[in-house]
Amino acid sequence: MTRKIFFILFIGFFKLLLSQEEYSDYQKLRQKFENIEENDARAFPFLRPYISKAKKEKNYKELVQGYKDGVFYSSENRIKLKYSDSMIWAANQSKDGDLKSIAYLEKGVIYYYHYKKFQQALNEYLKAYEYSKNTKNEFLKYQNLYHIGVVKSYLGYYQDASELFKNSLEYYDREKSRSNLGPNAIYNSKKGYLNCLHQLIICYRHLEQYKEADSAIQIGLAEVGNNPEYAQEKGYFLLSKGISEYRNNQFQLALSNLNQSLSAIKKSRDFSRLSLDYFYIGKTYYSLKNAKESMIYFKKVDSIFKENQFILPELRENYEILIDQSKKEKNQTQQLYYTTQLLKADSIMSKDFTYLSPKIHKDYDTKTLLEEKEKLQKINYLGTIVIIVLIIWAIGMVTLFTKRHKKAKEVKKKYVLLEEKFLVHQIENVPKKLVFPVEERKSSLNESKVEELLQKLKSFEDKKEFTQKGLTLSKLATQLNTNSNYLSQVINDCKGMNFNKYLSELRINYITNLLFENKEYLKYSIETLAKECGIASRQNFSDLFFELNGIRPTDFIKNRKQELDNKNNL
């Protein structure tokens, strides 16, 4: 939703709260700046007298509006935040619940829209929701529900979010059709309607309800027409239409609509949707076998991520494509860079999800259940018991989900670290240097004999002879035509570890590489994998795998299979 929407959103509401005389005085001041464009600081010479008058008269209702205008016209995000804090202060001074809800909602919008900081945004939305529970202002109530729906959608709770958007959509549809509303109220309601419709399209797309999504896109485009006041909304609908056409392999039509949407989305400074637009333009060129042109747009997505440290979950594929292309071009530097960027993106998305997922259930959904409980208490005792059971069940499910998610996250993190290590090793293609400097060797070792024995050990490693079952230090010494004590001393000095550690690392690294490179090995049992690398005991194999890789082989195989399935489904 554009900042302009929020600028005009509650003007009508404020006007109704003021007396006719006050309205006239403040309106004269507003007329000097209210038509100036968003983010244009030229409004401030006219806005400051408005704020000063409201301060002097302790008119907190108008003061909140003045600070809200300050947010709208500030060209820097940090200044917007300062004005939003002043807005909250003025609202608290007024002791008006609606004004407090509006102020906290405004600050949440800044965090969501300009910073994409979902943790802070959700905190402010929930405060706004708390103050709006008893409001008689339906417009304000549905604004709060809309914004909580936006966060739910980001988390991937598309079904829950779509219900919130549908409810809000019905309200705005009724409002914009009322004959007794003024032009501004109709305009505000239509803005709310169009933005709910856009968010609902996003939910439909992720729920794979493509027929419903396409129908909503047509409704949206018909509603906006060529009206310049709805240029940003039209840009969003064109973006959604282009994505739909890409999905249906209508690539030329997709390019046309995606490119048409760029101008409005750029102007709105909505960098997350701009990234999505660039991504689908890139994918469309890629499908048209124009890899050179597609890489330009995929790299634009990376530039936005690098600048803002935010990326939509569905754009993860952007880095997978860039990595694959780097491999094809044998550009190891770029491959390593995009791998690092992908890991960083995963980390950021994982952090947002970990914080927001339990919080939105605990602080929003559970509160909603508690409110329902209070209503049902007035009907009968049995209803109360049912609600209490439901609440306990809901909290238990959230707790269970959180614990499982935390455990899965820890395993996933270890897997990603191991995968990164494997990828970096592949990219660099440099064998691990195990030979220690000559001066660190024990003086009792003859240098020429040491070098000869090291060459034999290298051959032993290259030929994968370490997979022999029942291999001992004594047996290996016999195979290498040396004695056990001498071999042990060379391994300790030159490999930096004892014989058992040396043998274990060779075997576990060998089987780990096979699991990464050959998906057939993912079908093997743990016992078979242990035998494949020369380890007789299943438990010993599992313990050594965990010790060296930080993850159990069963967890590794599960994550590897999921990763391959996800790639195949793209």
N, C-alpha and C positions, 0 to 999 in steps of 0.2 A: 504494500500500500504506500502511496506517495506521501511525502511530508506535507504536500499541499492539502491532501485530504484531512490530515490532522489539524492543519491550520484553521480550516473553516468548519471542522466537525462539530464544535460545540459553541460556535458564535451565537447561533440562534438560541441555544439554551441559556447562555449568559444574559442575553438581551431580555429574556423573559423574567430573569431574576431581579432586574434593575427597575427602578422607577422611571417614569417617562422623562422626568427632568434630567436624571443622571444619564439615561440613554442618549439624550440629545447632546449633552456636553461631551461625553466620551466619543460619541459617534462623529462629532465634528473633528476631533483629533484623529480618529481612525481613518477618516476619508483621505488624509494626507499620505498614508502609507499602505493601505490595505490592498492596493492593486499592484504593488511592487512584487517582483518575482521572488520565489523561494531562494534562500541562501544569498540574498543580495543585501550587503551591509549598508547600502545607501538608505535603508529604511530607518536606521537607528536615530538620526537627528530628529525625526518626527515621532519615533516611538518613545524616546526618553522622556519627553514632557508628559506623555500618557502615563508612564510608570510613576513619574514624580507626583502627578496629581493624585493617583490612586494611593500612593504611600502617604501623602500628606493628609488625605481624607480618611485614611485607614479603611479604604474600600477594598477589602480583601478579594471580593469576587472579581472586580475589575483588575486588581493587581495580579491575580492568577492568570487572567487573560493576557495582561501585558507581558508577563514572563513567558507565557506560551508563545506569544508573538516573537519574543527574543529568541526562543529555540528555533522557530521557523526561519527567521532571517539571518541567523548566525551562519557564517561560512565555514567555521571550524567546529569539528565535533566536540572538542574539549570545552568550547564556549557554550555549546548546546547543553552539555551536561551541567554546567554551572547555572544556567538559566533554569534548568529543570529542578535543581536543588532549591533555588529561590522560589520556584513555583510550589514545591512541596511545603516549604516554610510558610508561605502565604496561605495555602490551603489549610494547614494545621492551625494557623491563627484564626481562621474563619470558623473552625469547628464544624464545618459543613461536610458531611460524609461524601456527597457527590463530588465536591471540589477535590477532596483528598483522593478519591478514586481516579478522577481525571488526571491529577498531578502524577500519581504513581504510574498510571498507564502511559503517560507521556514519556517518563524516564525509561520505562521498559521498552518503549518503541525505539528510543535512541540506541539502547544497548542492542536490540534485535536488528534494527534496520541499518544503522551506520557502523556498528562494530561487529555484529554477528556474535555477540557474547551471550549465548543462550542461558548460561547459569544466572548471570545478573538480570537478564531480561525476565526470566521466569520468576525470580524473587520479587521483582517490582509488579509483575502481573498478578501474582498471588495476593500482594498487599492491596492492589486495586480491587481485586475480586472480593476480598474481605469487606471493604468499605461499600461495595455495590450490592451486597446481598439484600439489603432492605430498601434499596432505592426504588423510587416510583418512576424514575427515568428509564424507560425500556431501551432507549437508544444506547445509553451508557452500559446497561446490563449486557446487551448483545455484543457491544464492542469488547468487553472483557472476555466473554466466551469465545469470540473470534480469535483473540490473541492467544488464549490458552490452546485453542485448536491448532494454531500455527506451530506451536512448540510440539504438540503431540504428533503432528504430521512430520516434523523434522526427525523425531525419535523413531518413526516408522509405525506408529499406532494409527494407521490410515483409516481403519474402520471407525475407531473412536472419534478421530478428528472429523471424518466425513459427517458423522451425526451432528456434531456441533455446528459445522458449516451449513448443513441442511436446515437446522433450526433457525440459525441466524438469517439464512437466505429467505425463508418464509416470512420472517419479520420484516426484512427490508423490502421484500416484494410487496407486502401489504402497504407499507408506509409510502413507497414511491407512487403507489396507485391511488392514494387518498386524494379526494378532490378539494378538501379544505386546507391543504398544506400550501405554504408559500413556496416561491421558486427555490430559495436556499435550502429549505427542508427537503424538498423533492430531490434536489441535486445531491445533498448529503446522503440521503437514503439510497439513491442510485449508485453512488460511489461505494457505499457499503455492500450493496447487492452485487456489483461487478467484482469486487475483491473477494467476497465469499465464493462467488462462482469460479473465480480463477483458482482459489485454494482447493475447491471441491474437484476441479479437473485434475489437479495434481494427485489427489487421493485416488480418484478413479483410475488414473494411469498406473499407479503403483499397485492397485488392487486388480489390475488387468481387466477392468470393466471398460473396455475400449468403446463400446457402443454408446454407453452413457457419457463418456468423456467427449466423444465427437459431437454428440447432441448438445452438450453444454457449451462447447466451443462455438457452434453455430448460433446458439442463443446469445452468447456474449458478443460476437461480432455484429449481430443484428442490433443489439442494444446500443453499442457504441457508435455504429455507423461511421461517419467521417467527422464527428464532432471533435474539435481540437481539445476540448476540456477533458476528454477521456482518452487522450493520446497514449498515456502510459498503459492503461487497461487494454487498449487495442494491441499494443506491443506484446503484452503478456498472452493475449488470445492468439495472436499470430505465431508466437513462439510455440504455444501448445499445438497449434495446427501443423506447424512445420515438423514437430516431433512425431505427431500422428502420421503425417505423410511419409516421413523417413521409415517408420515402422512398417508401412504398407508398400515400401520399395518405390514410392513415387518421388524419386530423388530430385528431379528438376523442380517440381512444385515445392518440395521441402526447402530447397535452396532459396527459392524466391521468397517464401514467407519468413524464413529464418533471417534473411538479410533485411527484409522490410521491418522486422521487429527491432533490429539493432539500435536504430536512432533513438527511439523512445526509451529503451532500456538504458542506454548510455546516459541520456539526459537525466534519468531518475536517480542515477548513481547507485543502482541496485547491482552491486558487483557479483552477487551470488547468481542471479538470473543471467547476467551478462556472461558469466563463466559457462552456464548451461547452454546458452545460445551458441557461443564459440565451439563448445564441445560437439554439439549436434551438426554444426556446419562442417567441422572437421570430420565427423563420422560419415557425413553424406559424401564429401569429396573422397574419403577413403573407400566407400562402397562403389564410387564411380572410377576406381582404380587410379585416382589422382593423388598419390601419396605425398608428393611434394607440396601441393596446395593444402592438404589436410594437416600436415605437420605444422604449418604456420598457425593454424587455429588451436591445435593441441598445445602448442607452446604459449599461446596467449592465455590459456587456462592456467598453465604453470606460473606465468608472470603475475596473474591476479592472486593465486594462492601464496606466492612468495611475498607479495606486498601486504596481504591482509591476514595471512595465517588462518584461513578458513576455506573449507571446501565442502560442497554437498556430497553426501555419501554416494550418490549415483555417478559422481565424476571420478571415482576411483579407477574406473576402466581407462580414463585418460592416460594415466601413468603406465598401465599395462601395455597400452598400444605404443607409447613412446619408448618403453623398454624393448619391446619386440622389434621395433623399427631400428633402434640402436644396435641390436644384435645383428639384424640383416645387413646394416651398413658397417658392421664390425668396428663401431665407434665405442671403445671400452670406457672412455672418459664420460661420455654422455650416458651410457648404460648405468654406470655407477652413480652418477648424479641423480638420474630419474628413480633409481632404486631407493636412494636415500630419501628423495622427496616423497615417494610412496609410503615408506615407513613412517615418515613424519606425519603425513596425512592420516594414516591409520591411527597413530598415537593421538592426534587431536580429536578425531571422531570418537575414538574409544573413550577419551576423557570426558567429552560432552555426554556421551550415552551413560557412562557410569554414574555421573552426578545427577543427570536429569531423570533417568528412568524411574528410580525408586522415589525421587522427590515429587514427581508429578502425580504419582499414585498416592503417596502419603499425604501431600499437602493439598491436593485438589480432589482426587476421586474419593478419598476417605472422608474429607469434609463434606462432600456432597451426600455421601451415605449417612453421615451423622445428622445432617439437616433433614433428610427423609425420616430418620428415626424419630426426631422431635415431633414431626407432623403426625406420624403414626401412633405415637404415645397418646395423643388426644382421642384416637379412635378406640383402641383396645389394648389390653396388656399383651395379648398373644402376638399382635403385630410388632410390639417392642422386642419381644423375645426373638422373633424371626430376624429382625434387623440386627440385633446384637450378634446373633450367630453369623449373619452375613458379614458383618464388620470384622469379627474375629477371623473368619475364613479368608476375607480379602487381605487382612494384615498378614496372616500366615502365608498366603500365597506370595505376597510381595516379598516377605522375608526369605522364603524358600528360593524365589527367583533371584533375589539379590545375592544369596550365598552361592547359588549355582553359577550365576554370571561372574562373580568374583573369582571362583575357582577356574572356570573356563577361560577367563581373561588372563589369569596367571599362566595357565598352560599355553594359551595362544601367544603370549608375550615371549615365553621361552622358545616356542617353535619359530616365531618370527626372527628372534635373535640368531637361532641356529641357521635358519634359511638365509639371513643376511650374510652370515659368516661363509656359508656355502657359495652364495652368489659372488661375494667379493673375491673369494678364492678362485672361482671360475673366471671372473673378469681379469684379475691380475695374472692368473695362470703361472704363478711363481711357486715352485715347490718350497715347502717349509724348510728353513735352514736349521738342521739339527746338529751340525758339526760345531763344536766349541773351539775357541781359539787355542792354538798350540800351547800358549803359556799357561792355560788352565789345566792342562793334562798333568797327570801324576808323572813324576820324574822317572819312575820305573818303567815307563812304556817306551818302546823303541818306535820312533816316528815312522819309519818306513814300514814296519810291520803293522802299525796302527792304520796307515793309509791303505795297505793291502786288505786288511780285515774290513775296513769301512767300505771298500769297493765290493767285497763279497756280501756285506749286509745290504748294500744298495741293490745288488742283483736279487738278493733274497726278497726285498721289498717289491721290486718291479715285477717279479714273477709270481707275486702273491703267495709265496711259499709259507707265509705265516698262517695260512688257513688250514695247515696240517693239524689233524686232531692229535691230542696228547703230546704236543710239542713242548719239550723242556729245555732248560739251559744246556744240560748235558748233551741232549740229542742234537741241538743246533750246533754246539761246539764240534761234535763229531762230523756233522755235515760240512762244516767250514774248515775242517782240518786244523783245529786249534784246541786248546784246553779250556775247561769251564771257567777257571779263575781269570784267565787272560781275557776271554770274551766278556765276562761280567764286568771287568774293570774298564774295558773299552766302551761298552754300552753306557756305563755310569758316567764316564768322563766326557764322551763325545756326543752322547744323546741326551745327557742331562737327566737320566732316570734309570731305575733298576730294570732288570730284564722283564719282570712281570708287567710293569707299567708300560714299557716299550711295546711288548707283544699285545697288550690290551688296547692301546691306542691304535695300532695298526689294524687290528681286527674291527674295532668299533667304527673307525673312520671309513674303512672299506665298506662295511654294510650300510653305513649312513649314506655314503655316496650312491650306492646301488638303489637305495630307497628313493633318493631324490631323482635319479636319472632314469630309472626303469620302473614304470608303474606296475609291471608284472610282479615285482617283489612285494608290493603292498598286499597281494593276495596270500602271501605265505604266512604260516603260523609262526609264533615266536620261537618254538622249538626248531623249526626248519631254518629260520634265519640264524639262530645260534649255531647250528651245525654248519651252515654255509660259510661262516667265518672262522670255524674251528673251535668254537666254545661248546663244551659238552653239556653244561647245565643251563636250563632255561632261566633259573633264578639268577645264576651268576651273570648270564648275558644281560638280563634286565637291569641288574644292579650296576654293571659296568657301563651300560648305555646311559643310564641316569647320571652316573658319576661324571662322565666325559661330556655329555650333551645337555645335562640339566633338565631332561624330560624323559619319561618312560617311553619305551618303544611303542606300546599300545596307544598312548596319547599322540605320539609323533605320527603314526600311521593314520589315525583318525583325522588329524588336522591336514595331513597331506592329501588324503582322499577328498576332504571337503574343498580344499583349494582347487584341486583338479576338476571336481564337479562344477564349481562356480565358474571356472574358465570355460568349460564345455557348454554351460548354459547361457553364456553371453552371446 
